[in-house]
Amino acid sequence: MTPVASRSRMPEIALPEGFEPMPLPPEAAEQGARILGRFTAGDPPVSLALAVGVAPLHAMPLPAVAIASSLVVPYRRRHPAAQVGVVLLANGPALVALHAGEYRLPLELTRAPEELLLPRIKAEVQVPDGNRMVVVSVAGARQDDWPAVIAEATRLAGSVEKGRSTRAERDR
């Protein structure tokens, strides 16, 4: 694992060995994405995608358990087919969501004559740390990838350290 701290607003996360970063599309960076890439994990090894983002939490003077719990209902509204709950990781409580389905790659990304449909299983872990939320999303290309997806998403989210925010960030 390689600890990484990128930008002052990014907490530290232990990236997996062999992580291959990919360039962030500008619109993803504007929406809070900080890390995007691929790595291999599991037994047998499978290729997984990782995205890490940071979102501000506005004036929530609540304990982390209450923050994580308050995220469940809005998440279920946005993703009704996901399995959603709160778990306690080594670094605190987090919302965990598991999705199974497909991902459509638009024509402009594939340059193919039609949309490309990819099967996907994704685990998303949202770790509130007081003034922001770190979102760790791990996805695999096959339904059989789910054990590695869940294990890696949980391990990576559990490695998130709050890092140090600047005074200006704390005052926002």
Beta strands, then each sheet from edge to edge (+ up, - down):
strand 1: 2-4
strand 2: 13-15
strand 3: 20-21
strand 4: 33-41
strand 5: 46-56
strand 6: 83-89
strand 7: 92-105
strand 8: 116-128
strand 9: 132-140
sheet 1: 1+ 2-
sheet 2: 3+ 4- 5+ 9- 8+ 7- 6+
end
